[in-house]
């Protein structure tokens, strides 16, 4: 359970309080930050490694002004002791959903200090069952319960009793809510959204902010849950090249030694990631890797385009090969089918096209092809492992289908990896 609080006087844009200027030999120095190198000398490029991770919350979020303003406006009823609407943040991974939630909540905590408002955050990739969510909610309200062993209804009723008597406006952020619903169904979401209707004391309320990486998450909810959970939606589109460049420029200013990077290198990373996915997390990872490669380059103490190109070629190769080695054989054949179609020039092969090519590959191996439904499920599994990217294509009267929009490696390199593992 995480409840954010901003330390008095803290400013994430300022240097660590433990950083001190170089003090001469024999003098006692302050303790160095664990994230900032005490030696920033010749050849050193990375100044603050934590800034070059997606977990770092920067003081500004380029490209997300609309989403920040909209979220802030939806929470405005809290200023008048009223209940805000439920909300749903939807969009692909790496589009700033969690960062916007954290950014606005930190500000709201300051703004509403002393008011009867409580902000709670849970990541459902960790609290991935209804029981675990209720366990954390009980603990947040001071109810001591064991992490397992109690009936779910006991935990729910405990929370409901304390919540009803608390006279609080509670804003509960459920990050990666689609994972919880996929695993446990909509039971918990339905129960939580029904709490407000059951309340006798109207000075209490529960607002749910659901964050989902599945674009059509709300449409997938069962009918009963959809009738109860009717959130306002805030959509997060993939970042464009200009927005990614602004993000990388800010990270470079905060995380790299001044003057150790070229604007062209940042532009190269931003353009490549915009074409590939628009995922800010990947762009930040590439910036960190490019800086590390530049530091190891004995001929340069500056991040140049060639280091960015090397990072684009290097990133994920080893990890992706490990993932492919662990895949069942039919999963490898589905992956090969998708890679072949992309390599041949189909920019968005649909499930039907992938299935047709996969069936031919299976028969070549004298194996009985799996069903279309199973192959559709395999594509989702490959997406969850970070091997491919999927989107929904809405075809109107012709129906909807999933399309493959990209891969962790270029299609030709993916085919080479598969061939190395005996899949041809």
N, C-alpha and C positions, 0 to 999 in steps of 0.2 A: 504494500500500500504506500503510495506516495502522496503526500499533501504538500504542495509547494509553498514555501514562504521565502520572501526576499529578505535577506539580511539587511539590517539598518545601514544605510549609507553605501551599500554595495552597488557597483556599476560594472556590468560584464565587459564593457568596452575599455576599462582601465586596466593597467598591468596588475599582476598579482602583488599583494602587499608584501610578499616575501622576496620580491626582486629588489636587489640593491645595486648601486653602482659598484664597480670594481674597487675593492679596498686593498690597500697595500699589504705587503708581506708582514706577517706578525700581528695584523689586526684581526679582531673577531668579526665575522660576517654574519648576517642574518641567514636563517635556514632557507635554502633555495626551494622554489616551487618544484613539485614532482613532474610538472609538464614542460618546464622551460629549462633549456640547457644552461648550466652555469658558465659554459664556454661558448661564446658566440664569436668565433675568430675566423681566420682565413678558411674558406671552403665551407663554412657553416651557412646553411640556408634556412632550415626549420628553426624557428624561434619558440613557437608554442604548438606542440604536437596535438594537444587536445582540441585546438581550434580547427584542425584539419580532420575532424571526425564528425559524423552526422549527429552524434549525441550532444554536441555543443550547441547552445542556444545563443545566437548572435544578437546584438542590440537592435539590428534591423533585419527585416525579411524582404529582400528585393522581390518584386513581382507578385506580392501577395497583399497589396494594399486593399484591394476590393474585399478579399476574404476576411481580412482583419477588421475592416470597418463594419462589414455585415455581421460578423460574429459579435462584435462589440455592441452593435445596435440591438441585436436579439437578446442580449443580457441586460439591456437598460431597465426593464421592469424591476430588477433587483434593487435599483436605487429608490423605488417607491414601495418596497416591501410587497411586490407582486411576483407571481410565478411567470418565468419566461417560457416560451415554446420549447418543446423537445426539438433537437437538431440532429442532422445527419451530415457528416463530412464524407463525401465520396470522391474517389479519384484513384489513379494508379499509385503504386509505391513510389516514394521519392518526390511527391508533388507538394510537400510542405504542410500536410494536414496536422500532424502531431506538433510541428513547430509553431503553427498558428495557434493551436489550442493552448500550448504552454505559454506563448508570448502574451496572449490576451488574459489568461487566468492570473499570471503573475501581476499584471497591471491591475486587474480587478480586485485582487487580494489587498493591494495597497489602497485602492480607492474605497473599498468597503470595509476597511479595518474597523472592528468594533460593532459592525452590523450583524444581525442574526442570519448570517450566510455562511455556508460551509462548502468548500470546493474539494472534491475527491477525484482521484485519477487511478484507473486500473488498466493495465495492459493485459488483454485477454489471450495473448499468446503465452503468458505465464499463468495467470489465473484463468485456465482454459476450461473450467467446468462451472456449472451453476453453483455447486457446493463451495468451490474455492472463492468465487466472487462473494457469496454470502458470508463466508468466513471473514474475508477482509472487511466487508461492510460492518459486520458485528464488531470487529476489533476497532474500527474507526469511531464507533460510538461507545467505546469503553466496555463492550460485552466480551468477557473472556470466555472463549470457546476453544476446544481442541481443533487442530487442523483436519481431523477426520474422526469418524465414529458417531457423530450426531445425525439424527434424521434431518433431511433437508428442511422439512416443514418447521422443525423446532428453530432452526437458524433464521428462517424467513420470518416467523412470528415474533421471535426475539427482536429482530431488527425493526419490524413494523411497530411494535409496542413502544420502543424507545424513540423511534422517528416521529411517531404521532404526538408524543408528549414533549418533543424537543423544541417546538415552535421555531423551526429553522427552514430557510430556503436552501435546499441542498442541490448543488449542480454536480452530477456524476458523469465524468468522462470515461467512456468505455472504449479504449483504443483497440483496434483490430477486432471489433465486435462481430464481424462476419465469421471469424474463426470459432468464436464461442457458439454462435447460432448453428454453424455447420456441425459442431461436435455434439451439442446438447439440445438442438432444436430451439424453439422460441419460448420455452417454458419460463425461463427467468425474465426475459424481456417483457413478456406478457404480464407476469406478476408485478414487476416493478412499475410498469406503466399504469396498472390498475390501482396502485396505492393512492394516488391523488383523489380518485373518485370515491374511495372508501373512507377518506378522512372526515372526521367530525369537526376538528379544529382546523379552520382554513388558513391559519397563520403558518402552517407547515406546507411544504411542497417539495416534490422531487422532479428535477429536470434532467433528462438524459441527453447527453451529447454522444452519439455513436459515431465512431470513426471506422470506415471500412475501405479496404483496398479493392473490393469487388464493385465495379461500377453499377451493376444492376442488383446490388445487395437488397435494396428495399423491395424490389419486385419478386425476389426469391422467398421472402418471408411467407409463412403459412397465413391463410386467410384470417384466422382468429387474431394473430399477432398484428397483422396489418391494420385490422379494424381498431386496435388499441394504440399502436405506436404510429402516429401520423406526424412525423417531424417535418420541419422546414429544412430544405436541402441546401447545402452550400457545396458547389462543385469545384474541384481543384483540377484544372487542366494540366497536361504536361508542360514543363517549362520550355520556352523558346530559347534560341541561341543568345539573344540579347539579355534575357533574364538570367540565364546560367552564367553569362560573362559577369554580370553585376554581382552574383553570388560568389563566384570565384575571386573576383577582384577584392571583395570585402574580406574573404577568408585569407587571401594572400597578405593584405595589409595588416591583419591581426595576427597571423600565424607564421609569416615568413620575415626574415631579416630584410629591412628596407633596401630596395635597389637590387635584389637578388633574383628577380624574375622579369621576363619580358611580357609585354601585353599580347604579343603574337602567340606565345605559348598558351596563355589563358584562353584566347580566342579559338585556338585550334581545338582545345579540349571541349569548350562550350559548343562549338559547331558540330563536333563529332557526336557528342552525347545528345544534342537536340535532334540530329538525324536518326539516332539509334532508339532513344526512349524518352528523352526529356526528364530523366531521373536525376534530381539534384544530388542524391546520395552517391550515385556512381560518379558524377562529376567531381565531387569533393574527394572521393577515394582516389580518382585519377590524379587530382592535384597533389595529394599527399605522396602518391607513388612517384610521380614525376619529380617532385622535390627530393625524394630519397635517392632517385637515380642520379639527379644532378649533383647531389652531395658526394656520391661515390665516383663521379666522373673527375678524374684527376686533372683533366685539361680545362676544367671550367668551374667557377664558383657561382654560376648563374643558371637559372632554369630557362632553357631555350626550347624552341619548337621540337628539336630532335628528341629531347627528353619527354616531351608530351607524346610524341609519336611512339617512342619506346614503351611508355606506360600503356598506351592504347593496345599495343601488340602483346604486352606482357600480362596485363591484369586478368586474373581468374583462370589462366591456362591450367595451372597445377590443380586448383580446386575443382574446376570443371571436369578434368580427367578423372579425379577421384570419384566424383559423383557418377560419371558415366560407368566407371568400373563396377559400381554397386547396383546399377540398374538391372532388372530382369531382362531377358533377351527380347521379349516382345516390346518392352519400353524402348530398347535401343533401336528396334526396327521402326517404331513410330517416329522416333527422333530422326532417324536416317531419312525417312520419307519426307518429313517436314524440311530437313536441310536440303535435300535434293530439289524440292520444289522452289525453295527460296533461291538456290544456286542457279536454277534454270531461268530465273527472271520473274517468277510469280511473287509480287511484293506482299501479298496477303492471302496465302493459301488457306482455304476453309477446311472445316472438319471433313467434309465429303471428299475433297481432293486428297487430303492427307490419308484418309482411310483407303481410297482406291489404290494409291501408291503403296501404302503399307501392306495391303492384301497381296499385291503382286510380289513384294519382297518376301512375305511369309511363305507363299507358294513356292518361290524359288528355293527356299530352305526346306521345302517339303513339310511345312507346318500348317496346321489348320488356323486360318485367321480368327482373331477374336471378333466379337460383335462391334458394330459401330458405336453402340453406347459405351462399351468398355474402352474403346480407343479414345472416345471423347473424355472419359474419366482419366485416362493416362495423360492426355494433353494437359489437363488441370494439374495432375501430380507433377509433371515436368515443369510447369509454371511455378508451382509452389517451391520447387527446389532451385529456382533461379536459372534453369537451363534455357527456357524459351519465354517469350512474352506473348500474351493472348489479349484479344479484344473481342467484344461482342459486335457482330454485324447484324443490324436490324433490317430485315428484308421485306417488311410489310406483309403482303399476302403470301409471299413465298416462305415466310417464317424467318426465324433468327438462327444464326450459327456463330460458332467461335472461329476466329481467324488467327493465324500465326503471324505476328507482326515483327518478330525479331528473335535473335538468339544471343546467348552470352558470348559466343564466338562467331566470327564470320562463318557463313555456311560452308565455304570451302575448307576452312580449318576444322569445323565440326566434323565434316565428312572424313578428313584426314585422321582425326582422333578416333572416330568409329572404325575406320579401316585398320588402324593400328591395333584395335581391340578385336579384330576379326570379323567386323560387320561390313560387308561389301554389297 
